Amino acid sequence: MMIRTLLLFSFLQFAFLQGKSQEMLFKVSYDTSIITGAERVDFYLNKLKGKRVAIVANQTSSIKNTHLVDSLLSLGINVKKVFSPEHGFRGNASAGEHVKSSMDVKTGLPLVSLYGTNRKPTAVQLADIDIIIFDIQDVGARFYTYISTMHYIMEACAENKKKVLILDRPNPNGFYVDGPILEEKHKSFVGMHPIPVVHGLTVGELAKMINGEGWLKGKVKCELEVIECINYSHKDYYKLPIAPSPNLPNMSSVYLYPSICFFEGTSVSVGRGTDFPFQIIGSPYVLETSYSFIPSPNIGSKNPKYKDVKCNGYNLSLFGLLYIRNTKKMYLQWLLGMNEKTKGKDFITRTSFFDKLSGTSTLRSQIKEGKSEEEIHNSWEDGLKEYKLMRSNYLLYEDFE
């Protein structure tokens, strides 16, 4: 298996270096008829008139080429403030970087950071509003923190009797479900719910699940309304019009993200500090390979792992379109293979964080025990079957099965 995998790496690197686009190589087609919840302005505008409104937003919160905040202000909606998630309102802060509250230069609105002093809105921050709009593009992976921000928004609003209006957006990884189910003891901001890594839900569907399953603190219920997308189904491949965060710059990174984010807890770099974050993997502790890179500070990573140090590894840029979309499952051979190839250093270097990303300590044990990809996938089956039954109760759109 490892030899076949490495041969595939070589093919992908060759194709990439030839300068051919992903779309040319694999004839990628995306559904262009989908209308997001935010675009359905006529449907939700009356729900906002006469209300004091807050918006949870970042750079993805757009109606075509206009930001949602600008659109609502131009329509006379009383927007009081903007809450911003990880990476900030403009989406240019590094992963994990503390984001300070500030003032938006263009609109003069207060920007209240939910990735700084507090991650859950306080009663004081909610006192002067009636309704919160949540409009952020997710990528469908449990450890992507925008859904954790949504959880805390819902919880705070439930506790303070405020309504949440979610403007739904398609899930670009919504065409499959896979991965281990998160266990309660590994709950954190990179995984708050007992769902698999690839959960197969839009933020609107997940919000309904959070409410319906009683996952908010004290099992409180949030007053929730979802403005659904039109012409979307979980069978669709949706191309993101705006990069959701600095280190997911294109669809290749979005498709690869669920499978290679585990490396964040290891001695292997995922390409932060390069032009191909979450599309390449490598380490100084891997023997010479046909591909290498040297991370350096950039907008998405001010202090990348292995800064200015040569990393040997693989360019996976085209693999997501070739494999993930066709097989509709996470790919673990990279994780298992790099564990074998890492020399002179422990592979899993951040044990607690690795377990938080996987949602269980079992995956770490399986890697150390030399379990095969098939054995690991099989160990998820019972949990995924149970999850899919629960998931079916909250779907707003046609499923992929």
Contacts in CASP RR format, 6 or more apart in sequence:
PFRMAT RR
TARGET T0000
AUTHOR 0000-0000-0000
METHOD contacts of the structure
MODEL  1
MMIRTLLLFSFLQFAFLQGKSQEMLFKVSYDTSIITGAERVDFYLNKLKG
KRVAIVANQTSSIKNTHLVDSLLSLGINVKKVFSPEHGFRGNASAGEHVK
SSMDVKTGLPLVSLYGTNRKPTAVQLADIDIIIFDIQDVGARFYTYISTM
HYIMEACAENKKKVLILDRPNPNGFYVDGPILEEKHKSFVGMHPIPVVHG
LTVGELAKMINGEGWLKGKVKCELEVIECINYSHKDYYKLPIAPSPNLPN
MSSVYLYPSICFFEGTSVSVGRGTDFPFQIIGSPYVLETSYSFIPSPNIG
SKNPKYKDVKCNGYNLSLFGLLYIRNTKKMYLQWLLGMNEKTKGKDFITR
TSFFDKLSGTSTLRSQIKEGKSEEEIHNSWEDGLKEYKLMRSNYLLYEDF
E
1 333 0 8 1.000
1 372 0 8 1.000
1 373 0 8 1.000
2 333 0 8 1.000
2 337 0 8 1.000
2 340 0 8 1.000
5 333 0 8 1.000
5 334 0 8 1.000
5 337 0 8 1.000
8 319 0 8 1.000
9 291 0 8 1.000
9 314 0 8 1.000
9 315 0 8 1.000
9 316 0 8 1.000
10 290 0 8 1.000
12 315 0 8 1.000
12 316 0 8 1.000
12 317 0 8 1.000
12 318 0 8 1.000
12 319 0 8 1.000
12 322 0 8 1.000
13 290 0 8 1.000
13 291 0 8 1.000
13 314 0 8 1.000
13 315 0 8 1.000
15 25 0 8 1.000
15 318 0 8 1.000
16 315 0 8 1.000
16 317 0 8 1.000
16 318 0 8 1.000
22 28 0 8 1.000
22 251 0 8 1.000
22 252 0 8 1.000
22 317 0 8 1.000
22 318 0 8 1.000
22 321 0 8 1.000
25 318 0 8 1.000
25 321 0 8 1.000
26 318 0 8 1.000
26 321 0 8 1.000
26 322 0 8 1.000
28 237 0 8 1.000
28 251 0 8 1.000
28 321 0 8 1.000
29 237 0 8 1.000
30 236 0 8 1.000
30 237 0 8 1.000
30 238 0 8 1.000
30 239 0 8 1.000
31 231 0 8 1.000
31 232 0 8 1.000
31 236 0 8 1.000
31 237 0 8 1.000
31 238 0 8 1.000
33 231 0 8 1.000
34 170 0 8 1.000
34 229 0 8 1.000
34 230 0 8 1.000
34 231 0 8 1.000
34 232 0 8 1.000
34 236 0 8 1.000
34 238 0 8 1.000
35 229 0 8 1.000
35 230 0 8 1.000
35 231 0 8 1.000
36 167 0 8 1.000
36 168 0 8 1.000
36 169 0 8 1.000
36 170 0 8 1.000
36 229 0 8 1.000
37 43 0 8 1.000
37 44 0 8 1.000
37 135 0 8 1.000
37 167 0 8 1.000
37 168 0 8 1.000
37 169 0 8 1.000
37 227 0 8 1.000
37 228 0 8 1.000
37 229 0 8 1.000
37 230 0 8 1.000
38 61 0 8 1.000
38 62 0 8 1.000
38 63 0 8 1.000
38 68 0 8 1.000
38 135 0 8 1.000
38 167 0 8 1.000
38 169 0 8 1.000
38 227 0 8 1.000
39 63 0 8 1.000
39 64 0 8 1.000
40 167 0 8 1.000
40 227 0 8 1.000
40 230 0 8 1.000
41 63 0 8 1.000
41 71 0 8 1.000
41 75 0 8 1.000
43 227 0 8 1.000
44 165 0 8 1.000
44 167 0 8 1.000
44 227 0 8 1.000
45 75 0 8 1.000
45 77 0 8 1.000
47 131 0 8 1.000
47 165 0 8 1.000
47 225 0 8 1.000
48 72 0 8 1.000
48 77 0 8 1.000
48 131 0 8 1.000
48 133 0 8 1.000
48 165 0 8 1.000
49 77 0 8 1.000
50 78 0 8 1.000
51 77 0 8 1.000
51 78 0 8 1.000
51 130 0 8 1.000
51 131 0 8 1.000
52 78 0 8 1.000
52 80 0 8 1.000
52 128 0 8 1.000
52 129 0 8 1.000
52 130 0 8 1.000
52 131 0 8 1.000
53 72 0 8 1.000
53 77 0 8 1.000
53 78 0 8 1.000
53 79 0 8 1.000
53 80 0 8 1.000
53 129 0 8 1.000
53 130 0 8 1.000
53 131 0 8 1.000
53 132 0 8 1.000
53 133 0 8 1.000
54 79 0 8 1.000
54 80 0 8 1.000
54 81 0 8 1.000
54 82 0 8 1.000
54 83 0 8 1.000
54 126 0 8 1.000
54 129 0 8 1.000
54 131 0 8 1.000
54 132 0 8 1.000
54 133 0 8 1.000
55 61 0 8 1.000
55 68 0 8 1.000
55 69 0 8 1.000
55 72 0 8 1.000
55 79 0 8 1.000
55 81 0 8 1.000
55 82 0 8 1.000
55 83 0 8 1.000
55 132 0 8 1.000
55 133 0 8 1.000
55 135 0 8 1.000
56 82 0 8 1.000
56 83 0 8 1.000
56 84 0 8 1.000
56 85 0 8 1.000
56 114 0 8 1.000
56 132 0 8 1.000
56 133 0 8 1.000
56 134 0 8 1.000
56 135 0 8 1.000
56 136 0 8 1.000
56 149 0 8 1.000
56 150 0 8 1.000
56 153 0 8 1.000
57 67 0 8 1.000
57 68 0 8 1.000
57 69 0 8 1.000
57 82 0 8 1.000
57 83 0 8 1.000
57 84 0 8 1.000
57 89 0 8 1.000
57 133 0 8 1.000
57 135 0 8 1.000
57 136 0 8 1.000
58 84 0 8 1.000
58 85 0 8 1.000
58 87 0 8 1.000
58 88 0 8 1.000
58 89 0 8 1.000
58 90 0 8 1.000
58 91 0 8 1.000
58 136 0 8 1.000
59 89 0 8 1.000
59 90 0 8 1.000
59 91 0 8 1.000
59 92 0 8 1.000
59 242 0 8 1.000
59 243 0 8 1.000
60 136 0 8 1.000
60 137 0 8 1.000
60 169 0 8 1.000
60 240 0 8 1.000
60 242 0 8 1.000
60 244 0 8 1.000
61 67 0 8 1.000
61 68 0 8 1.000
61 69 0 8 1.000
61 135 0 8 1.000
61 136 0 8 1.000
61 137 0 8 1.000
62 68 0 8 1.000
62 241 0 8 1.000
62 242 0 8 1.000
63 71 0 8 1.000
68 133 0 8 1.000
68 135 0 8 1.000
68 167 0 8 1.000
69 79 0 8 1.000
69 82 0 8 1.000
69 104 0 8 1.000
69 107 0 8 1.000
69 109 0 8 1.000
70 106 0 8 1.000
70 107 0 8 1.000
72 79 0 8 1.000
73 79 0 8 1.000
73 107 0 8 1.000
79 107 0 8 1.000
79 109 0 8 1.000
80 109 0 8 1.000
80 110 0 8 1.000
80 128 0 8 1.000
80 129 0 8 1.000
81 109 0 8 1.000
81 110 0 8 1.000
81 111 0 8 1.000
81 112 0 8 1.000
81 125 0 8 1.000
81 128 0 8 1.000
81 129 0 8 1.000
82 89 0 8 1.000
82 104 0 8 1.000
82 109 0 8 1.000
82 110 0 8 1.000
82 111 0 8 1.000
82 112 0 8 1.000
83 112 0 8 1.000
83 113 0 8 1.000
83 114 0 8 1.000
83 121 0 8 1.000
83 125 0 8 1.000
83 132 0 8 1.000
83 149 0 8 1.000
83 153 0 8 1.000
84 99 0 8 1.000
84 111 0 8 1.000
84 112 0 8 1.000
84 113 0 8 1.000
84 114 0 8 1.000
84 115 0 8 1.000
85 114 0 8 1.000
85 115 0 8 1.000
85 136 0 8 1.000
85 145 0 8 1.000
85 146 0 8 1.000
85 149 0 8 1.000
86 93 0 8 1.000
86 95 0 8 1.000
86 96 0 8 1.000
86 99 0 8 1.000
86 115 0 8 1.000
86 145 0 8 1.000
86 146 0 8 1.000
86 149 0 8 1.000
86 245 0 8 1.000
87 93 0 8 1.000
87 94 0 8 1.000
87 95 0 8 1.000
87 97 0 8 1.000
87 99 0 8 1.000
87 115 0 8 1.000
87 245 0 8 1.000
87 246 0 8 1.000
88 99 0 8 1.000
88 113 0 8 1.000
88 115 0 8 1.000
89 104 0 8 1.000
89 111 0 8 1.000
91 245 0 8 1.000
91 246 0 8 1.000
92 246 0 8 1.000
92 299 0 8 1.000
92 300 0 8 1.000
93 99 0 8 1.000
93 115 0 8 1.000
93 246 0 8 1.000
93 300 0 8 1.000
94 246 0 8 1.000
94 299 0 8 1.000
94 300 0 8 1.000
94 301 0 8 1.000
94 302 0 8 1.000
94 303 0 8 1.000
95 245 0 8 1.000
95 246 0 8 1.000
95 247 0 8 1.000
95 272 0 8 1.000
95 300 0 8 1.000
95 301 0 8 1.000
96 115 0 8 1.000
97 115 0 8 1.000
97 302 0 8 1.000
98 115 0 8 1.000
98 116 0 8 1.000
99 113 0 8 1.000
99 115 0 8 1.000
99 116 0 8 1.000
100 113 0 8 1.000
100 116 0 8 1.000
101 110 0 8 1.000
101 111 0 8 1.000
101 112 0 8 1.000
101 113 0 8 1.000
101 116 0 8 1.000
101 117 0 8 1.000
102 111 0 8 1.000
102 113 0 8 1.000
103 109 0 8 1.000
103 110 0 8 1.000
103 111 0 8 1.000
104 110 0 8 1.000
104 111 0 8 1.000
112 121 0 8 1.000
112 125 0 8 1.000
114 120 0 8 1.000
114 121 0 8 1.000
114 149 0 8 1.000
114 152 0 8 1.000
114 153 0 8 1.000
115 145 0 8 1.000
115 149 0 8 1.000
119 148 0 8 1.000
119 149 0 8 1.000
119 152 0 8 1.000
119 189 0 8 1.000
120 152 0 8 1.000
120 153 0 8 1.000
120 155 0 8 1.000
120 156 0 8 1.000
121 132 0 8 1.000
121 152 0 8 1.000
121 153 0 8 1.000
121 156 0 8 1.000
121 157 0 8 1.000
122 156 0 8 1.000
123 156 0 8 1.000
123 159 0 8 1.000
123 160 0 8 1.000
126 132 0 8 1.000
126 156 0 8 1.000
126 157 0 8 1.000
126 160 0 8 1.000
126 162 0 8 1.000
129 162 0 8 1.000
130 162 0 8 1.000
130 163 0 8 1.000
131 162 0 8 1.000
131 163 0 8 1.000
131 164 0 8 1.000
131 165 0 8 1.000
132 153 0 8 1.000
132 157 0 8 1.000
132 162 0 8 1.000
132 163 0 8 1.000
132 164 0 8 1.000
132 165 0 8 1.000
133 165 0 8 1.000
133 166 0 8 1.000
133 167 0 8 1.000
134 150 0 8 1.000
134 153 0 8 1.000
134 164 0 8 1.000
134 165 0 8 1.000
134 166 0 8 1.000
134 167 0 8 1.000
134 203 0 8 1.000
134 207 0 8 1.000
135 166 0 8 1.000
135 167 0 8 1.000
135 169 0 8 1.000
136 146 0 8 1.000
136 149 0 8 1.000
136 150 0 8 1.000
136 169 0 8 1.000
136 203 0 8 1.000
137 146 0 8 1.000
137 169 0 8 1.000
137 240 0 8 1.000
137 242 0 8 1.000
137 244 0 8 1.000
138 144 0 8 1.000
138 146 0 8 1.000
138 147 0 8 1.000
138 169 0 8 1.000
138 171 0 8 1.000
138 202 0 8 1.000
138 203 0 8 1.000
138 244 0 8 1.000
139 171 0 8 1.000
139 172 0 8 1.000
139 173 0 8 1.000
139 240 0 8 1.000
139 244 0 8 1.000
139 248 0 8 1.000
139 254 0 8 1.000
139 257 0 8 1.000
140 147 0 8 1.000
140 171 0 8 1.000
140 172 0 8 1.000
140 173 0 8 1.000
140 174 0 8 1.000
140 198 0 8 1.000
140 199 0 8 1.000
140 200 0 8 1.000
140 201 0 8 1.000
140 258 0 8 1.000
141 173 0 8 1.000
141 197 0 8 1.000
141 198 0 8 1.000
141 199 0 8 1.000
141 257 0 8 1.000
141 258 0 8 1.000
141 261 0 8 1.000
142 182 0 8 1.000
142 190 0 8 1.000
142 191 0 8 1.000
142 193 0 8 1.000
142 195 0 8 1.000
142 196 0 8 1.000
142 197 0 8 1.000
142 198 0 8 1.000
142 199 0 8 1.000
142 359 0 8 1.000
143 190 0 8 1.000
143 191 0 8 1.000
143 197 0 8 1.000
143 261 0 8 1.000
143 356 0 8 1.000
143 357 0 8 1.000
144 244 0 8 1.000
144 257 0 8 1.000
145 189 0 8 1.000
145 190 0 8 1.000
146 203 0 8 1.000
146 244 0 8 1.000
147 192 0 8 1.000
147 193 0 8 1.000
147 203 0 8 1.000
147 206 0 8 1.000
148 189 0 8 1.000
148 190 0 8 1.000
148 191 0 8 1.000
148 192 0 8 1.000
150 166 0 8 1.000
150 203 0 8 1.000
150 206 0 8 1.000
150 207 0 8 1.000
150 210 0 8 1.000
151 192 0 8 1.000
151 193 0 8 1.000
151 210 0 8 1.000
151 215 0 8 1.000
151 216 0 8 1.000
153 164 0 8 1.000
154 164 0 8 1.000
154 207 0 8 1.000
154 210 0 8 1.000
154 211 0 8 1.000
154 216 0 8 1.000
154 222 0 8 1.000
154 224 0 8 1.000
155 216 0 8 1.000
155 217 0 8 1.000
155 220 0 8 1.000
155 222 0 8 1.000
156 162 0 8 1.000
157 163 0 8 1.000
157 164 0 8 1.000
157 222 0 8 1.000
157 223 0 8 1.000
158 216 0 8 1.000
158 220 0 8 1.000
158 221 0 8 1.000
158 222 0 8 1.000
158 223 0 8 1.000
159 217 0 8 1.000
159 220 0 8 1.000
161 223 0 8 1.000
162 223 0 8 1.000
163 223 0 8 1.000
163 224 0 8 1.000
163 225 0 8 1.000
164 207 0 8 1.000
164 222 0 8 1.000
164 223 0 8 1.000
164 224 0 8 1.000
164 225 0 8 1.000
165 225 0 8 1.000
165 227 0 8 1.000
166 203 0 8 1.000
166 204 0 8 1.000
166 207 0 8 1.000
166 224 0 8 1.000
166 225 0 8 1.000
166 226 0 8 1.000
166 227 0 8 1.000
167 227 0 8 1.000
168 202 0 8 1.000
168 203 0 8 1.000
168 204 0 8 1.000
168 205 0 8 1.000
168 226 0 8 1.000
168 227 0 8 1.000
168 228 0 8 1.000
168 229 0 8 1.000
168 396 0 8 1.000
169 202 0 8 1.000
169 203 0 8 1.000
169 229 0 8 1.000
170 202 0 8 1.000
170 229 0 8 1.000
170 232 0 8 1.000
170 236 0 8 1.000
170 238 0 8 1.000
171 200 0 8 1.000
171 201 0 8 1.000
171 202 0 8 1.000
171 203 0 8 1.000
171 234 0 8 1.000
171 238 0 8 1.000
172 237 0 8 1.000
172 238 0 8 1.000
172 239 0 8 1.000
172 240 0 8 1.000
172 251 0 8 1.000
172 254 0 8 1.000
172 255 0 8 1.000
173 198 0 8 1.000
173 200 0 8 1.000
173 254 0 8 1.000
173 255 0 8 1.000
173 257 0 8 1.000
173 258 0 8 1.000
174 198 0 8 1.000
174 200 0 8 1.000
174 201 0 8 1.000
174 202 0 8 1.000
174 234 0 8 1.000
174 400 0 8 1.000
175 200 0 8 1.000
175 234 0 8 1.000
175 235 0 8 1.000
175 236 0 8 1.000
175 237 0 8 1.000
175 325 0 8 1.000
175 328 0 8 1.000
175 400 0 8 1.000
176 198 0 8 1.000
176 200 0 8 1.000
176 328 0 8 1.000
176 329 0 8 1.000
176 400 0 8 1.000
177 196 0 8 1.000
177 198 0 8 1.000
177 199 0 8 1.000
177 200 0 8 1.000
177 384 0 8 1.000
177 387 0 8 1.000
177 388 0 8 1.000
177 391 0 8 1.000
178 196 0 8 1.000
178 197 0 8 1.000
178 198 0 8 1.000
178 258 0 8 1.000
178 328 0 8 1.000
178 329 0 8 1.000
178 330 0 8 1.000
178 377 0 8 1.000
178 380 0 8 1.000
178 384 0 8 1.000
179 196 0 8 1.000
179 197 0 8 1.000
179 198 0 8 1.000
179 330 0 8 1.000
179 380 0 8 1.000
179 384 0 8 1.000
180 196 0 8 1.000
180 197 0 8 1.000
180 358 0 8 1.000
180 359 0 8 1.000
180 360 0 8 1.000
180 362 0 8 1.000
180 363 0 8 1.000
180 379 0 8 1.000
180 380 0 8 1.000
181 194 0 8 1.000
181 195 0 8 1.000
181 196 0 8 1.000
181 359 0 8 1.000
181 360 0 8 1.000
181 380 0 8 1.000
181 383 0 8 1.000
181 384 0 8 1.000
181 387 0 8 1.000
182 191 0 8 1.000
182 192 0 8 1.000
182 193 0 8 1.000
182 194 0 8 1.000
182 195 0 8 1.000
182 196 0 8 1.000
182 359 0 8 1.000
182 360 0 8 1.000
183 194 0 8 1.000
183 359 0 8 1.000
183 360 0 8 1.000
184 194 0 8 1.000
186 355 0 8 1.000
186 356 0 8 1.000
186 358 0 8 1.000
186 359 0 8 1.000
186 360 0 8 1.000
186 361 0 8 1.000
188 356 0 8 1.000
190 356 0 8 1.000
190 357 0 8 1.000
191 356 0 8 1.000
191 359 0 8 1.000
192 215 0 8 1.000
193 206 0 8 1.000
193 209 0 8 1.000
193 210 0 8 1.000
193 215 0 8 1.000
195 201 0 8 1.000
195 206 0 8 1.000
195 209 0 8 1.000
195 387 0 8 1.000
196 380 0 8 1.000
196 383 0 8 1.000
196 384 0 8 1.000
196 387 0 8 1.000
197 258 0 8 1.000
197 330 0 8 1.000
197 358 0 8 1.000
198 258 0 8 1.000
198 330 0 8 1.000
199 206 0 8 1.000
199 391 0 8 1.000
200 234 0 8 1.000
200 391 0 8 1.000
201 209 0 8 1.000
201 391 0 8 1.000
201 394 0 8 1.000
201 395 0 8 1.000
202 229 0 8 1.000
202 232 0 8 1.000
202 396 0 8 1.000
202 397 0 8 1.000
204 226 0 8 1.000
204 396 0 8 1.000
205 226 0 8 1.000
205 391 0 8 1.000
205 394 0 8 1.000
205 395 0 8 1.000
205 396 0 8 1.000
205 397 0 8 1.000
206 394 0 8 1.000
207 222 0 8 1.000
207 224 0 8 1.000
207 226 0 8 1.000
208 224 0 8 1.000
208 226 0 8 1.000
208 394 0 8 1.000
208 396 0 8 1.000
209 215 0 8 1.000
209 390 0 8 1.000
209 391 0 8 1.000
209 393 0 8 1.000
209 394 0 8 1.000
210 216 0 8 1.000
210 222 0 8 1.000
211 221 0 8 1.000
211 222 0 8 1.000
211 224 0 8 1.000
212 221 0 8 1.000
212 394 0 8 1.000
213 390 0 8 1.000
214 221 0 8 1.000
216 222 0 8 1.000
226 396 0 8 1.000
228 396 0 8 1.000
228 397 0 8 1.000
229 397 0 8 1.000
232 238 0 8 1.000
232 397 0 8 1.000
233 397 0 8 1.000
233 398 0 8 1.000
233 399 0 8 1.000
233 400 0 8 1.000
234 395 0 8 1.000
234 397 0 8 1.000
234 398 0 8 1.000
234 399 0 8 1.000
234 400 0 8 1.000
235 398 0 8 1.000
235 399 0 8 1.000
235 400 0 8 1.000
237 325 0 8 1.000
239 251 0 8 1.000
240 251 0 8 1.000
240 254 0 8 1.000
243 249 0 8 1.000
243 250 0 8 1.000
244 254 0 8 1.000
246 277 0 8 1.000
246 299 0 8 1.000
246 300 0 8 1.000
246 301 0 8 1.000
247 253 0 8 1.000
247 272 0 8 1.000
247 277 0 8 1.000
247 278 0 8 1.000
247 300 0 8 1.000
247 301 0 8 1.000
248 254 0 8 1.000
248 257 0 8 1.000
248 277 0 8 1.000
248 278 0 8 1.000
249 277 0 8 1.000
250 279 0 8 1.000
251 321 0 8 1.000
252 279 0 8 1.000
252 316 0 8 1.000
252 317 0 8 1.000
252 318 0 8 1.000
252 319 0 8 1.000
252 320 0 8 1.000
252 321 0 8 1.000
253 276 0 8 1.000
253 277 0 8 1.000
253 278 0 8 1.000
253 279 0 8 1.000
255 320 0 8 1.000
255 321 0 8 1.000
255 324 0 8 1.000
255 325 0 8 1.000
256 278 0 8 1.000
256 279 0 8 1.000
256 316 0 8 1.000
256 319 0 8 1.000
256 320 0 8 1.000
256 324 0 8 1.000
257 278 0 8 1.000
258 330 0 8 1.000
259 324 0 8 1.000
259 330 0 8 1.000
259 331 0 8 1.000
259 332 0 8 1.000
259 334 0 8 1.000
259 335 0 8 1.000
260 270 0 8 1.000
260 278 0 8 1.000
260 281 0 8 1.000
260 316 0 8 1.000
260 334 0 8 1.000
260 335 0 8 1.000
261 270 0 8 1.000
261 278 0 8 1.000
261 357 0 8 1.000
262 335 0 8 1.000
262 354 0 8 1.000
262 357 0 8 1.000
262 358 0 8 1.000
262 363 0 8 1.000
263 269 0 8 1.000
263 270 0 8 1.000
263 281 0 8 1.000
263 334 0 8 1.000
263 335 0 8 1.000
263 338 0 8 1.000
264 270 0 8 1.000
264 350 0 8 1.000
264 353 0 8 1.000
264 354 0 8 1.000
264 357 0 8 1.000
265 348 0 8 1.000
265 349 0 8 1.000
265 350 0 8 1.000
265 353 0 8 1.000
265 354 0 8 1.000
265 357 0 8 1.000
266 338 0 8 1.000
266 339 0 8 1.000
266 342 0 8 1.000
266 347 0 8 1.000
266 348 0 8 1.000
266 349 0 8 1.000
266 350 0 8 1.000
266 354 0 8 1.000
267 283 0 8 1.000
267 285 0 8 1.000
267 342 0 8 1.000
267 345 0 8 1.000
267 346 0 8 1.000
267 347 0 8 1.000
267 348 0 8 1.000
267 349 0 8 1.000
268 281 0 8 1.000
268 282 0 8 1.000
268 283 0 8 1.000
268 286 0 8 1.000
268 338 0 8 1.000
268 342 0 8 1.000
268 347 0 8 1.000
269 280 0 8 1.000
269 281 0 8 1.000
269 282 0 8 1.000
269 283 0 8 1.000
269 293 0 8 1.000
269 295 0 8 1.000
269 304 0 8 1.000
269 305 0 8 1.000
269 306 0 8 1.000
269 311 0 8 1.000
270 277 0 8 1.000
270 278 0 8 1.000
270 280 0 8 1.000
270 281 0 8 1.000
271 277 0 8 1.000
271 278 0 8 1.000
271 279 0 8 1.000
271 280 0 8 1.000
271 281 0 8 1.000
271 282 0 8 1.000
271 293 0 8 1.000
271 295 0 8 1.000
271 304 0 8 1.000
271 311 0 8 1.000
272 295 0 8 1.000
272 300 0 8 1.000
272 301 0 8 1.000
272 304 0 8 1.000
272 305 0 8 1.000
273 295 0 8 1.000
273 296 0 8 1.000
273 297 0 8 1.000
273 298 0 8 1.000
273 300 0 8 1.000
273 301 0 8 1.000
273 304 0 8 1.000
273 307 0 8 1.000
274 280 0 8 1.000
274 293 0 8 1.000
274 294 0 8 1.000
274 295 0 8 1.000
274 296 0 8 1.000
274 298 0 8 1.000
274 304 0 8 1.000
276 293 0 8 1.000
276 315 0 8 1.000
276 317 0 8 1.000
277 300 0 8 1.000
277 301 0 8 1.000
279 315 0 8 1.000
279 316 0 8 1.000
279 317 0 8 1.000
280 291 0 8 1.000
280 293 0 8 1.000
280 313 0 8 1.000
280 314 0 8 1.000
280 315 0 8 1.000
280 316 0 8 1.000
280 317 0 8 1.000
281 313 0 8 1.000
281 314 0 8 1.000
281 316 0 8 1.000
281 334 0 8 1.000
281 338 0 8 1.000
282 292 0 8 1.000
282 293 0 8 1.000
282 311 0 8 1.000
282 312 0 8 1.000
282 313 0 8 1.000
282 314 0 8 1.000
282 338 0 8 1.000
283 306 0 8 1.000
283 311 0 8 1.000
283 312 0 8 1.000
283 313 0 8 1.000
283 338 0 8 1.000
283 342 0 8 1.000
283 345 0 8 1.000
284 306 0 8 1.000
284 309 0 8 1.000
284 310 0 8 1.000
284 311 0 8 1.000
284 312 0 8 1.000
285 342 0 8 1.000
285 343 0 8 1.000
285 344 0 8 1.000
285 345 0 8 1.000
286 311 0 8 1.000
286 312 0 8 1.000
286 313 0 8 1.000
286 338 0 8 1.000
286 341 0 8 1.000
286 342 0 8 1.000
286 343 0 8 1.000
287 312 0 8 1.000
287 341 0 8 1.000
287 343 0 8 1.000
288 312 0 8 1.000
289 312 0 8 1.000
289 313 0 8 1.000
289 314 0 8 1.000
291 312 0 8 1.000
291 313 0 8 1.000
291 314 0 8 1.000
291 315 0 8 1.000
292 310 0 8 1.000
292 311 0 8 1.000
292 312 0 8 1.000
292 313 0 8 1.000
293 310 0 8 1.000
293 311 0 8 1.000
293 313 0 8 1.000
294 306 0 8 1.000
294 308 0 8 1.000
294 309 0 8 1.000
294 310 0 8 1.000
294 311 0 8 1.000
295 301 0 8 1.000
295 304 0 8 1.000
295 305 0 8 1.000
295 306 0 8 1.000
295 307 0 8 1.000
295 308 0 8 1.000
295 309 0 8 1.000
295 311 0 8 1.000
296 304 0 8 1.000
296 307 0 8 1.000
296 308 0 8 1.000
297 303 0 8 1.000
297 304 0 8 1.000
297 307 0 8 1.000
298 304 0 8 1.000
314 334 0 8 1.000
316 334 0 8 1.000
319 331 0 8 1.000
323 331 0 8 1.000
324 330 0 8 1.000
324 331 0 8 1.000
328 400 0 8 1.000
329 377 0 8 1.000
332 373 0 8 1.000
332 376 0 8 1.000
332 377 0 8 1.000
333 373 0 8 1.000
335 367 0 8 1.000
336 367 0 8 1.000
336 370 0 8 1.000
336 372 0 8 1.000
336 373 0 8 1.000
338 347 0 8 1.000
339 347 0 8 1.000
339 348 0 8 1.000
339 367 0 8 1.000
347 367 0 8 1.000
348 354 0 8 1.000
348 364 0 8 1.000
348 367 0 8 1.000
348 368 0 8 1.000
351 364 0 8 1.000
354 363 0 8 1.000
354 364 0 8 1.000
355 361 0 8 1.000
355 363 0 8 1.000
355 364 0 8 1.000
358 364 0 8 1.000
362 379 0 8 1.000
363 376 0 8 1.000
366 375 0 8 1.000
366 376 0 8 1.000
366 379 0 8 1.000
392 399 0 8 1.000
END
